[in-house]
Amino acid sequence: MSMQEITTNKSSDRKSLADAKSPSDLLLRIHHRFPGETKEQNRERFIERSLENDDILREVLASWHSLNYRSLMGGKPSRPTTPKSPEDKAKQDEAVQQIAETAKANLTKIVLLDLVQPNGKKLRDCTGAYCAKVGGWLTNIAIATPRTSLVGSVLSEEEVESILKGKFTPPGFRS
């Protein structure tokens, strides 16, 4: 989607961030949907949405690797090579998947309670009632957090990560 299409077609502003087809598309959608956000808020929203979409996360990590590989190894940028055989492609896909899983695990440990929410507050500073209102994966955070309590005062980073991964059952919760 070109910049002109986004600016001339107001309906594109209403498209869901989940429909983004690439990291660039996601970044443009975030920028146009939340124009008043700071660069830091925009970055946090981009990270949050990238973690929810494995294809976008894979592209972000591949791009990061390419840029940093060039700067660390020196020399001219090289064109990416295409695997010569199905075995090479499988090895490459497995390596990228491992990098993505490691990065995803490390990122979630660092940022979950610090993710900036649509109200401009960090998750740790939001109430259980607000999380229930937002919905999505925050519904499970709301189940574990009393309506008037702040998420950060009730849940640890590890518990929030477990809830996100579906591995934590709040006390008194029946599935």
TAKA-V598156 format. One line per field, one symbol per residue. phi: phi as a letter, one per 40 degrees, with the letter a starting at -180 (. if undefined). burial: 1 if it has 24 or more other C-alpha atoms within 12 Angstrom, else 0. A space follows every 10 residues. Layout:
# TAKA-V598156
phi = ???
burial = ???
This chain:
# TAKA-V598156
phi = .cccccccbc cccccccccd cadccccccc dccbccccdc cccccccdcc ccbcccdccc cccdcdcccd cccggccbcc ccdcbccccc cccccccccc cccccccccc bdcccccdcg ccdccccdcc ccccggccdc ccccbddccc dccbbcdccc cccdcgbbbc dgcbc
burial = 0000000000 0110001101 0110111111 1111000000 1111111111 1111011111 1100000000 0000000000 0000000000 0000010011 0011001100 1111111100 0111111111 1000001111 1111110001 1101111011 1011000000 00000
